[in-house]
Amino acid sequence: MTNGIIEKLETAESETPGKIFRLLDLVRKGGPVIIRDDHYDFPTILDVARSHGRRLVLIDSGRFNGIQMESLGRVGVSFYSSDDARTDIEEIGLIRKACSKGGSFLAFFLNAGLDEGDRPGKIPLPLLKRLAEGGVYFHLSNLPKKRDGSPLVELSRCCRQGGSWLVYYHHGSLDPFLHDLAAAGAWIHLSDQSLTGDEDLAFFRELAGHGKRLVLIVESLLPESFLRYVYRAGVYLIFKTPPLEPSSRRAALEKKAGRKSLNFRAYYISTAFLP
C-alpha cells in the first residue's frame, strides 16, 4: 500500500447510486481508497467493506459511533482518527481490537500537547501509553507548540511494545532529543528547511545512524554527497525540487529514491506534506 486515492465527493446528505458505484469501481481497481466519514452513509460503507474492506481507509471525524466503527474495523477498514474526533479510551481500544481482527490499523493524530496541562478534555498521557501498548499508531508534530522530548520517547517505546509506531513530524531547528526518539523506534519526518548549516547536516548524519525510520523532504539543492550518504544509510528521500537534467547524477538519485516504497503506516494520510 502506498499513497491512497483520496476520494473527494459531496457529503452523505446527497447520497446517489452514482456515488456508490464510483466507490465500488475505485476499490475494485485496488487500493487504498481514502474517504471521509461524511462522504457516504454508514450502510453504504459497510456494504462495500464486506467485500473490499482492506482497500478502504476512513478519515474519522467522529460522525460514526463506536459500534459502527468496530463493525467497519472487523471487515478490514482502517482509520485515520484524532483526539479532536475521539477521547473515550475504552471506545478507542475496542475500535483498535476490531481492527486487529480485520487485519487493519488505527492511526491516531494527537493535536494537543503531551503535558497534562496541555490536555484538558483530552486523553491523559498514561492512557495514551496504554493505547500505544495495545497497538494504536500515534502521529504528532511540534506545531503549533514545541514538544518536550521525554514524553515523546516514552510514548514511542510503548508503541514499539505494542507492535506499532510513533510517527513524529518535526518543524524548525533540530532538537537534541531527536537522537533518543530515533533510538526509541519512532519515525521522524522533517524538511531540509531544518538543515540550515554544516552542524545540522552533521547532526542528521548521526541521526541516520540511530535507525532507519527517517524521512527527509528535499526542497532545496542540498549537497549531493550528503543526500547520497543519508540515502545509503536508509533515509527515505522525498524530492520536491524542480526537474533536473535527466542525465545528471542527482536526477539518478532522485529516481532511485522515488522507487523506494515508504510503509503506509509511516505517514498520516499522505507523504505530500508535513502536518
Wavefront OBJ file of the C-alpha trace (Angstrom):
o trace
v 0.000 0.000 0.000
v 1.338 3.404 -0.997
v -0.314 6.811 -1.047
v -4.006 6.120 -1.461
v -6.661 7.546 -3.732
v -8.354 10.264 -1.707
v -11.960 10.324 -2.840
v -13.293 13.912 -2.793
v -17.038 13.827 -3.149
v -20.025 15.694 -1.825
v -21.354 14.834 1.649
v -23.523 11.894 2.566
v -26.678 14.029 2.525
v -26.555 13.858 -1.295
v -26.005 10.099 -1.484
v -26.733 8.806 -5.001
v -26.344 5.462 -6.790
v -23.705 7.119 -8.975
v -21.570 7.917 -5.936
v -21.891 4.365 -4.641
v -20.910 2.841 -7.988
v -17.936 5.218 -8.201
v -16.716 3.997 -4.816
v -17.182 0.364 -5.821
v -15.293 0.994 -9.060
v -12.362 2.564 -7.187
v -11.978 -0.221 -4.639
v -12.292 -2.940 -7.286
v -9.335 -1.406 -9.109
v -7.210 -1.667 -5.985
v -6.449 0.447 -3.005
v -6.251 2.031 -0.699
v -9.176 4.363 -1.286
v -9.278 7.057 1.394
v -12.692 8.540 2.172
v -14.089 10.894 4.806
v -16.860 9.740 7.106
v -19.156 12.445 5.711
v -18.810 11.278 2.095
v -21.077 8.246 2.467
v -23.594 6.951 4.962
v -22.663 4.056 7.235
v -24.693 1.283 5.457
v -23.034 2.119 2.135
v -19.504 1.968 3.552
v -20.235 -1.258 5.448
v -21.720 -2.886 2.354
v -18.662 -2.039 0.237
v -16.309 -3.015 3.070
v -17.774 -6.510 3.387
v -16.208 -7.309 0.012
v -13.325 -4.824 -0.167
v -12.667 -3.723 3.433
v -8.898 -3.876 3.263
v -8.939 -1.417 0.377
v -10.803 1.251 2.359
v -9.338 3.812 4.758
v -11.737 6.100 6.608
v -10.874 9.599 7.848
v -12.758 9.708 11.136
v -14.274 13.000 12.331
v -16.428 11.309 14.983
v -19.571 11.065 12.832
v -19.956 7.309 13.389
v -20.409 5.852 16.863
v -18.062 3.313 18.404
v -20.176 0.281 17.498
v -20.300 1.373 13.853
v -16.542 1.908 13.823
v -15.972 -1.544 15.308
v -18.175 -3.096 12.611
v -16.086 -1.445 9.905
v -12.812 -2.403 11.566
v -13.804 -6.067 11.767
v -14.313 -6.228 7.987
v -10.912 -4.673 7.265
v -11.438 -0.895 7.142
v -8.508 1.128 8.503
v -8.885 4.517 10.213
v -7.217 7.904 10.470
v -8.608 9.434 13.654
v -7.510 12.057 16.199
v -8.035 13.387 19.700
v -10.308 16.024 18.161
v -12.634 13.254 16.948
v -12.477 10.795 19.871
v -11.383 10.924 23.513
v -13.083 7.850 25.029
v -10.207 5.441 25.709
v -12.482 2.408 26.047
v -14.126 3.160 22.704
v -10.763 3.689 21.003
v -9.437 0.468 22.492
v -12.436 -1.510 21.180
v -12.008 0.009 17.712
v -8.340 -0.999 17.781
v -9.273 -4.591 18.752
v -11.772 -4.712 15.886
v -9.028 -3.538 13.511
v -6.789 -6.309 14.784
v -9.449 -8.888 13.903
v -9.938 -7.329 10.480
v -6.237 -7.049 9.653
v -6.434 -3.247 9.508
v -4.911 -0.406 11.536
v -5.888 2.625 13.615
v -3.746 5.744 13.159
v -4.412 8.458 15.725
v -3.205 12.066 15.414
v -2.531 13.915 18.668
v -3.257 17.621 18.273
v -2.907 18.569 21.941
v 0.411 18.584 23.771
v 1.509 15.606 25.862
v 1.930 17.532 29.120
v -1.035 17.203 31.465
v -1.683 20.947 31.366
v -1.992 20.783 27.579
v -4.670 18.083 27.529
v -7.835 19.396 29.193
v -10.699 17.289 27.860
v -8.222 15.077 26.007
v -6.739 11.654 26.793
v -4.107 11.795 29.583
v -0.602 10.579 28.742
v -0.817 7.397 30.902
v -3.911 6.324 28.952
v -2.259 7.204 25.640
v 0.578 4.900 26.624
v -1.938 2.132 27.308
v -3.427 2.597 23.839
v 0.072 2.561 22.343
v 0.812 -0.733 24.085
v -2.445 -2.001 22.560
v -1.225 -1.332 19.020
v -2.514 2.155 18.126
v -0.251 4.084 15.717
v 0.281 7.614 17.052
v 1.115 10.646 14.903
v 2.000 14.135 16.106
v 4.007 17.210 15.193
v 5.677 20.069 17.044
v 3.205 22.606 15.637
v 1.847 24.905 16.872
v 3.709 24.283 20.140
v 7.202 22.911 20.743
v 7.244 19.355 22.103
v 9.075 18.050 25.146
v 11.205 15.084 24.114
v 10.751 12.926 27.219
v 7.048 12.021 26.819
v 7.583 11.528 23.081
v 10.292 8.963 23.761
v 8.113 7.240 26.385
v 5.168 7.014 24.019
v 7.372 5.721 21.206
v 8.671 2.932 23.443
v 5.098 1.986 24.321
v 4.209 1.875 20.626
v 7.158 -0.412 19.985
v 5.979 -2.722 22.789
v 2.536 -2.841 21.177
v 3.865 -3.570 17.700
v 3.001 -0.123 16.328
v 4.938 3.119 15.749
v 5.011 6.695 16.871
v 5.332 8.986 13.842
v 6.676 12.471 14.546
v 6.709 15.455 12.153
v 9.399 17.962 13.093
v 9.457 21.640 12.086
v 12.119 24.226 12.759
v 15.571 23.890 14.269
v 16.795 20.435 15.237
v 16.362 19.292 18.856
v 18.873 17.039 20.672
v 16.070 14.700 21.808
v 15.656 13.516 18.194
v 18.566 11.122 18.819
v 16.695 9.450 21.682
v 13.449 9.450 19.722
v 15.079 7.703 16.757
v 16.698 5.179 19.088
v 13.250 4.507 20.630
v 11.965 3.343 17.236
v 9.960 6.391 16.131
v 9.508 7.505 12.554
v 10.747 11.075 12.138
v 9.728 13.285 9.213
v 11.359 16.634 8.576
v 12.083 19.064 5.773
v 15.541 20.172 4.693
v 14.419 23.634 5.863
v 15.524 22.379 9.287
v 19.061 21.801 7.939
v 20.450 25.310 7.763
v 24.177 24.735 8.135
v 27.036 22.244 8.357
v 26.270 21.467 12.010
v 22.714 20.487 11.103
v 23.935 18.264 8.253
v 26.341 16.539 10.647
v 23.544 16.121 13.213
v 21.303 14.490 10.617
v 24.083 12.119 9.526
v 24.382 10.996 13.149
v 20.618 10.677 13.377
v 20.608 8.378 10.355
v 22.914 6.056 12.280
v 20.376 5.644 15.109
v 17.725 3.947 12.978
v 16.220 3.501 9.546
v 12.961 5.358 10.206
v 13.777 8.802 8.861
v 12.001 10.723 6.108
v 13.594 13.852 4.626
v 11.599 16.145 2.355
v 14.097 17.721 -0.037
v 13.018 21.186 -1.137
v 16.403 22.786 -1.855
v 19.656 21.837 -3.541
v 21.417 20.094 -0.664
v 24.920 18.746 -1.348
v 24.701 15.620 -3.459
v 27.307 13.862 -1.290
v 25.105 14.405 1.787
v 21.994 13.099 0.052
v 23.811 10.007 -1.188
v 25.197 9.323 2.287
v 21.844 9.501 4.082
v 20.091 7.552 1.309
v 22.600 4.721 1.677
v 22.068 4.886 5.451
v 18.375 4.088 4.867
v 16.745 7.539 4.926
v 13.655 7.948 2.735
v 14.061 10.974 0.461
v 11.009 12.768 -0.937
v 12.123 15.274 -3.567
v 10.160 18.478 -4.165
v 12.851 20.278 -6.136
v 12.423 21.474 -9.748
v 13.107 18.944 -12.534
v 16.781 18.310 -13.245
v 18.731 17.295 -16.310
v 17.816 13.576 -16.674
v 21.448 12.606 -17.251
v 22.692 14.179 -14.007
v 23.793 12.090 -11.024
v 21.375 13.934 -8.778
v 18.463 13.099 -11.090
v 19.519 9.439 -10.981
v 19.473 9.545 -7.162
v 16.046 11.182 -7.188
v 14.715 8.450 -9.473
v 16.199 5.717 -7.299
v 14.761 7.290 -4.138
v 11.338 7.525 -5.793
v 11.276 3.761 -6.292
v 11.811 3.150 -2.577
v 8.404 2.479 -1.089
v 7.562 4.010 2.287
v 5.392 1.862 4.563
v 1.869 3.308 4.546
v 1.738 3.207 8.355
v 4.721 5.578 8.498
v 2.755 8.677 7.451
v -0.649 10.214 8.126
v -2.884 10.105 5.031
v -0.211 11.325 2.587
v 3.528 11.858 2.251
v 2.891 15.095 0.376
v 3.068 17.397 3.409
v 4.237 17.758 6.995
v 1.198 18.204 9.302
l 1 2 3 4 5 6 7 8 9 10 11 12 13 14 15 16 17 18 19 20 21 22 23 24 25 26 27 28 29 30 31 32 33 34 35 36 37 38 39 40 41 42 43 44 45 46 47 48 49 50 51 52 53 54 55 56 57 58 59 60 61 62 63 64 65 66 67 68 69 70 71 72 73 74 75 76 77 78 79 80 81 82 83 84 85 86 87 88 89 90 91 92 93 94 95 96 97 98 99 100 101 102 103 104 105 106 107 108 109 110 111 112 113 114 115 116 117 118 119 120 121 122 123 124 125 126 127 128 129 130 131 132 133 134 135 136 137 138 139 140 141 142 143 144 145 146 147 148 149 150 151 152 153 154 155 156 157 158 159 160 161 162 163 164 165 166 167 168 169 170 171 172 173 174 175 176 177 178 179 180 181 182 183 184 185 186 187 188 189 190 191 192 193 194 195 196 197 198 199 200 201 202 203 204 205 206 207 208 209 210 211 212 213 214 215 216 217 218 219 220 221 222 223 224 225 226 227 228 229 230 231 232 233 234 235 236 237 238 239 240 241 242 243 244 245 246 247 248 249 250 251 252 253 254 255 256 257 258 259 260 261 262 263 264 265 266 267 268 269 270 271 272 273 274 275
